[in-house]
Amino acid sequence: MSEVSKFEKEYSSDSFWDKVVKVAKTAGYEVIEKALWLYYAAQDPKTPLWAKTTIYGALGYFIMPLDVIPDFTPVAGYTDDLGVLLAALGAVAMYVTDDVKTQAKQKLKDWFGD
């Protein structure tokens, strides 16, 4: 995960939402769901700094359009992003609470329907 931490500086709440809104349908439900879980977990004041750093690194990677597999690459464009998001989730899973998942589910319903 340390390599991903260099992307932490790319993260901002505004750039996260700009990216998610722009690519939700293209990236797909699973990628956006994992990104939202991480985002909402980072907003929780009970999430410790080390976990937020991991989350912001993963979300910074997600935000960058030119990463290992550029996002505009057909079919495979978001597979590396999903891998990074899943690795971050593995590290901070205990902070992805039911409340976090409920917040993400509501936002996903707005974009993808039921």
C-alpha positions in Angstrom: 0.0 0.0 0.0 3.0 2.3 0.5 3.3 2.9 -3.3 -0.3 4.1 -3.3 0.4 6.6 -0.5 2.2 8.8 -3.0 -1.2 9.5 -4.6 -2.6 10.9 -1.3 -1.6 14.4 -2.4 -3.9 14.0 -5.5 -6.9 13.6 -3.3 -9.4 16.3 -2.5 -13.1 16.0 -1.7 -14.0 18.2 -4.7 -11.8 16.2 -7.1 -13.2 13.0 -5.8 -16.8 14.1 -6.4 -15.9 15.5 -9.8 -14.5 12.1 -10.8 -17.3 10.0 -9.4 -20.0 12.0 -11.0 -18.2 12.1 -14.3 -17.4 8.3 -14.5 -20.0 6.6 -12.4 -21.7 4.8 -15.3 -18.4 4.0 -17.1 -16.5 2.8 -14.1 -19.4 0.7 -12.9 -21.3 -0.1 -9.8 -18.6 -2.1 -8.0 -15.8 0.5 -8.5 -18.0 3.4 -7.4 -19.4 1.4 -4.4 -15.9 0.7 -3.1 -14.8 4.3 -3.7 -17.9 5.6 -1.8 -17.3 3.2 1.1 -13.8 4.5 1.4 -14.9 8.1 1.1 -17.6 7.9 3.7 -15.3 5.9 6.1 -12.8 8.8 5.8 -15.5 11.3 6.8 -16.2 9.4 10.0 -14.3 11.2 12.9 -13.8 7.7 14.5 -11.6 6.6 11.6 -8.0 7.0 12.7 -5.4 9.1 10.8 -3.5 6.1 9.6 -6.6 4.7 8.0 -7.5 8.0 6.5 -4.1 8.2 4.9 -4.6 4.8 3.4 -8.0 5.8 2.1 -6.8 9.1 0.7 -4.0 7.4 -1.1 -6.4 4.9 -2.7 -8.9 7.6 -3.6 -6.0 9.8 -5.0 -5.1 6.9 -7.3 -8.7 6.5 -8.3 -8.9 10.2 -9.2 -5.8 10.2 -11.4 -6.8 9.5 -15.0 -3.3 8.3 -16.0 -2.3 5.5 -13.7 -1.1 2.0 -14.4 -4.0 1.3 -16.7 -5.4 4.7 -18.0 -9.0 5.1 -17.2 -10.0 5.7 -20.8 -8.7 2.2 -21.9 -11.7 0.2 -23.0 -12.8 -2.6 -20.7 -9.7 -2.6 -18.5 -9.5 1.1 -17.6 -10.8 0.7 -14.1 -9.5 -2.7 -13.1 -6.3 -1.3 -11.5 -8.4 1.3 -9.7 -10.7 -1.5 -8.3 -7.6 -3.4 -7.2 -6.2 -0.4 -5.3 -9.6 0.3 -3.8 -10.0 -3.3 -2.7 -6.5 -3.4 -1.1 -7.3 -0.2 0.8 -10.6 -1.7 2.0 -8.8 -4.8 3.2 -6.5 -2.6 5.3 -9.3 -0.4 6.7 -12.3 -2.8 6.7 -13.1 -2.3 10.4 -13.9 1.3 9.7 -16.4 0.6 6.8 -19.4 0.5 9.1 -23.0 -0.2 8.4 -23.6 3.5 8.4 -20.9 4.0 5.8 -22.5 1.3 3.6 -25.9 2.9 4.0 -24.6 6.3 2.9 -23.0 4.7 -0.1 -26.0 2.7 -0.9 -28.2 5.8 -1.0 -25.8 7.6 -3.3 -25.5 4.5 -5.6 -29.3 4.3 -5.8 -29.3 7.9 -7.0 -26.9 7.0 -9.9 -27.8 3.4 -10.7 -31.3 3.0 -9.5 -32.4 -0.1 -7.4 
